[in-house]
Amino acid sequence: MTARGNATVTDVTVSILPSAPLWALEIWSNPDAVAARFKAATGFALPKMGSSDGSEALRLIRYEPTVWLVEGDASALPSILANDGTQTAIGGGIVRMLLSGKGWRRLLMEGGVFDAESPAFTTGSSAATIIDHVNIRLHVHSDDACLAYVPLSYARGILHFWEEAAKALD
């Protein structure tokens, strides 16, 4: 298990957030019907590729063409999906890290293959990328903060990588 903690370096702080229920929502058939049922049940549309939508109770973040990361109360999702998809619990294998401060974008550029400094990567945006050889999911929380979803098996390693990389950002 990864211990909670914070690391402040330069003008960015990397914080390990408490564990939370997370799911992967996949749609494999009848996407238009699922989207209509979803909007009727939740009041908002399934997010488009590279974006998120939701409320305090339920947030969906789209990283792949047919897959969304779900945070919050997902109890209504199985009936919305019916036989057209699935919801899989993944929270035990993911560590949520908050990168905050003016330097979070520069830090993500270290060892990564994604342009985190792009003006189009703004609040509500999401991306799936590789950083230091590990699949990482990113969700821009605000102008000064980004959530990173990191595999549990690499959480300590990426935290150390970011701590060391941040020292060179001066």
C-alpha positions in Angstrom: 0.0 0.0 0.0 1.2 3.5 -0.8 1.4 5.8 2.2 -0.3 9.2 1.9 2.1 12.1 1.7 3.2 15.3 0.1 6.3 16.4 -1.7 6.8 20.1 -2.3 9.5 20.9 -4.9 10.1 24.1 -6.8 6.7 25.5 -7.7 4.8 22.2 -7.8 3.4 20.0 -5.0 2.7 16.3 -5.6 0.1 14.9 -3.1 -1.0 11.4 -2.8 -4.8 11.6 -2.3 -6.8 9.2 -0.2 -8.1 6.1 -2.1 -11.5 6.4 -3.6 -13.9 4.1 -5.5 -13.0 4.2 -9.2 -14.5 2.2 -12.1 -13.8 1.7 -15.7 -17.0 2.0 -17.7 -16.9 0.3 -21.1 -19.5 0.4 -23.8 -19.2 -2.3 -26.5 -22.6 -2.1 -28.2 -25.5 0.3 -28.9 -23.5 3.4 -27.9 -26.3 5.8 -28.9 -28.9 4.0 -26.8 -26.5 3.9 -23.8 -25.7 7.6 -24.2 -29.5 8.4 -24.3 -30.2 6.3 -21.2 -27.2 7.9 -19.4 -28.2 11.4 -20.1 -31.8 10.7 -19.0 -30.6 9.1 -15.8 -27.8 11.6 -14.8 -28.8 14.9 -16.5 -25.5 15.2 -18.4 -24.1 13.6 -21.5 -21.3 11.0 -21.6 -18.1 13.1 -22.0 -16.5 13.4 -25.4 -13.0 12.0 -26.0 -10.3 13.9 -24.0 -12.8 15.5 -21.6 -14.9 15.1 -18.5 -18.3 16.0 -17.1 -20.3 15.3 -14.1 -21.2 16.6 -10.7 -19.9 16.4 -7.1 -21.6 13.0 -6.8 -20.5 11.4 -10.2 -17.7 12.4 -12.6 -16.8 10.6 -15.8 -13.5 11.2 -17.5 -13.0 9.9 -21.1 -9.6 8.6 -22.0 -10.3 6.1 -24.7 -12.9 5.8 -27.5 -15.2 3.4 -25.6 -13.8 3.7 -22.0 -14.5 6.2 -19.2 -13.0 6.5 -15.7 -15.8 6.9 -13.2 -15.4 8.6 -9.8 -18.3 8.9 -7.3 -21.6 7.2 -6.9 -21.8 4.7 -9.8 -24.7 2.6 -8.5 -27.0 3.6 -11.4 -24.5 2.6 -14.1 -25.2 -1.1 -14.4 -28.9 -0.5 -15.2 -27.9 2.2 -17.7 -25.5 0.0 -19.4 -27.8 -3.0 -19.5 -26.2 -5.6 -21.8 -24.3 -3.0 -23.8 -21.3 -2.6 -21.6 -19.8 -3.1 -18.2 -18.5 -1.4 -15.1 -15.3 -2.7 -13.5 -14.0 -1.7 -10.1 -10.4 -0.6 -10.5 -9.9 1.6 -7.4 -7.7 -0.9 -5.6 -5.1 -0.8 -8.4 -4.9 3.0 -8.9 -3.4 5.8 -6.8 -4.7 9.3 -7.3 -2.0 12.0 -7.2 -2.6 15.7 -7.3 0.0 17.9 -9.0 -0.6 21.4 -8.0 1.1 24.8 -8.4 2.3 26.7 -11.4 4.9 24.1 -12.4 2.6 21.0 -12.8 2.6 21.3 -16.6 6.4 21.4 -16.8 6.7 18.5 -14.4 4.5 16.4 -16.6 6.7 17.1 -19.6 9.7 15.4 -17.8 9.9 11.8 -19.0 6.5 12.1 -20.8 5.3 11.9 -24.4 2.3 14.2 -24.1 2.3 18.0 -24.5 1.0 19.0 -21.1 1.9 22.6 -21.9 -0.6 22.9 -24.8 -3.2 25.6 -24.3 -5.9 23.1 -25.4 -5.1 21.0 -22.3 -7.3 23.0 -20.0 -9.7 22.5 -17.1 -11.8 19.4 -17.7 -9.5 17.9 -20.3 -8.1 14.4 -20.0 -5.3 12.4 -21.5 -3.9 8.9 -21.4 -0.1 9.0 -21.7 3.1 7.3 -20.8 5.5 8.9 -18.2 8.7 7.2 -17.3 7.5 4.1 -19.1 4.2 3.8 -17.2 0.6 4.3 -18.4 -0.7 7.4 -16.6 -4.2 9.0 -16.9 -4.4 12.8 -16.5 -7.3 15.0 -15.7 -6.9 18.8 -15.5 -8.7 19.8 -12.3 -8.0 23.6 -12.6 -5.4 26.0 -14.0 -3.2 25.2 -11.1 -3.9 21.5 -10.6 -4.0 18.2 -12.4 -5.0 14.7 -11.2 -2.8 11.8 -12.2 -4.1 8.3 -12.0 -1.1 6.0 -11.5 -0.9 2.2 -11.2 -0.5 1.2 -7.6 2.5 -0.9 -8.4 4.3 2.2 -9.7 3.0 4.9 -7.3 6.2 5.1 -5.2 8.4 5.1 -8.3 6.6 7.9 -10.1 6.4 10.0 -6.9 10.2 9.6 -6.6 10.7 10.3 -10.3 8.6 13.5 -10.0 10.4 14.6 -6.9 13.8 14.2 -8.6 12.6 15.8 -11.9 11.1 18.8 -10.1 14.6 19.6 -8.7 15.8 20.2 -12.3 12.9 22.6 -13.1 14.6 25.6 -11.4 
